[in-house]
Amino acid sequence: MLLSLKIENFALIDRLELELYAGLNILTGETGAGKSIVLDALDAALGGKVSARMLRTGADRANIEATFSTNEAIAQWLEHQEIDALDAETLICSREITARSNRTRINGVVVNKLQIQELRDRLVEITAQGQTILLSQEAKQREWLDSFGDQSFNQALLLQRQKVGKLFEIKERSRKALFDRQQNERNRLQHLDMLRYQLKELEAAHLDDPDELENLQSDRNRLAHSVELQKNGYVVYEALYQNEGGNACADLLGQAETILTEMIALDREAEGILELVVSALAQVEEAGRQINNYVNRLDSDPEQLEVIEQRINQIKQICRKYGTLPEAIAYTENLQQELAELTDQSVSIEDLERKAEADLQALLKACKKLTELRRQTAIALEQSQIDALKMLAMEKVRFQVGIYPVEPSALGSDRIVFEFSPNLGEPLQPLAETASGGEMSRFLLALKTCFVKQKNKEHNITDEFNHHNVGTMVFDEIDAGVSGRVAQAIATQLWQLSRSSQILCVTHQPLIAAIADRHFHVSKEVIGDRTQVQIRLLELEERKQELAQIASGKSIDEGKPQGKGKKEKGKVIVKDGGDSALIQAIAFAESLLEQAAAIKAS
């Protein structure tokens, strides 16, 4: 339950402290007095959207602090979030707003948007102006239906909806796999043809040696210049080993060997030189033999040269398409692997079709079960809603939750439509098409009542004003578009609802204001050169004045002839010659309070 609200530098509020109570708390005041600003501040403290424009002019910082009573469930949530409790009784949610940033805190600990939203759902339900628009949204109607009912049944429904969501994802994946396979089959076959052509061309070239081109070019040069190589080889051979003139290197070294041998006989110091000459002679002789063999092996076969030229041209053509020879060899290996993968049809289109159909049938089966659960929930919601609407002066109302088949989605295969007939003899029609503004307001209030009663029943909440169990419900002009008997019915319903939930309600209806447990008046006052929003809790005589003003549309001061009336301790005394309309308004206000007391007593 909301215990207090402290607001500083927020919109037109300079500094304000509001203490709230269990039961029905009513806020009244002229249009534009700032009633909605108070509710906006509460919304901001609980993580609602804020902007720098909400800062009071001239202030650089706004602060809002909402204090709630706590309970065991809230204490467990705080422990799970690792947020220390201030004490066993209270919880504080605060918001600091500046031009550049804002921070939300729980018990002084900065929290993120998800955390404050989780806590907000446990503390307060705010029904703001214009929320009746949500009643016409089928998606919201489905959410309301799915969340109604006792905890065990509701849990079964939500689990089934989760199952449907998972099966829908599975169905979508298999459908996409089949679609992609069908769409890509033609491209796959074309790609296979291209791969096979390239692989055939590369495999026909028998590429396996990355140095083959370099070796072929060397062979081609040798064959193309074989005659020249032979001629030069003979010259080298003659110079090294055999020359008819006797001037070959081997002959000269032989002569040197003979002379050195004779010299050693006279002086052994020349032995080292002899060894060098003997070694050189052996090498020259070996070189001569090798050059002779080389020349003899040289072949000027033009056919072999032609074969080599063709091979070189083939490899160069391959390289122009696929890069260097090593790159072409690597690409061949990649093609072989890719072709093997593309031709591996372990999962055929027929297999994919069967899987897609099986996944669809599993989804449809789960959707059917979800539909059955929704139909059972709909029966309970229909009866509860009709009972609540009858208490709001709609005795002949008919209400039905229409459940119509649609294509399966992650939320099931149902289209949910709230169908409504406020008048006897009129057919059921979609709520958005047939309900007036006042009827929409009553429908929303009745719906909120249904959920609160279900929650209280689930938690066995029966004690009036059990501060540790009740939550807070906020209604901003739930009475829009209604008057007379309907307003009285709404007043009664709000008061009954406030027996198990704290209610904070903004209203312009005297019938509703009269039944309040606590009545607050909101006004704008000029203090100095600034306008400020003020709130005060009204005592009995002040309540009469406020109710009279709401009913008559006049302020008390407007109804007092100058010098004819006076005010004593908050009580207005109208003497002879006073405004008879004002006298009637005061009398009407007193009758409203008496009527409200009778309703409460009964």
Secondary structure, 3 states (H helix, E strand, C coil): CEEEEEEEEECCEEEEEEECCCCEEEEECCCCCCHHHHHHHHHHHCCCCCCHHHECCCCCEEEEEEEEECCHHHHHHHHHCCCCCCCCCEEEEEEEEECCCEEEEECCEEECHHHHHHHHHHHEEEECCCHHHHHHCHHHHHHHHHCCCCHHHHHHHHHHHHHHHHHHHHHHHHHHHHHHHHHHHHHHHHHHHHHHHHHHHHHHCCCCCCCHHHHHHHHHHHHHCHHHHHHHHHHHHHHHCCCCCCCCHHHHHHHHHHHHHHHHHHCHHHHHHHHHHHHHHHHHHHHHHHHHHHHHHCCCCHHHHHHHHHHHHHHHHHHHHHCCHHHHHHHHHHHHHHHHHHCCCCCCHHHHHHHHHHHHHHHHHHHHHHHHHHHHHHHHHHHHHHHHHHCCCCCCCEEEEEEEEEEEECCEEEEEEEEEECCCCCCCEEHHHHCCHHHHHHHHHHHHHHHHHHHHHHCCCCCCCCCCCCCEEEEECCCCCCCHHHHHHHHHHHHHHCCCCEEEEECCCHHHHHCCCEEEEEEEEEECCEEEEEEEECCHHHHHHHHHHHHHCCCHHHHCCCCCEEEECCEEEECCCCCHHHHHHHHHHHHHHHHHHHHHHC
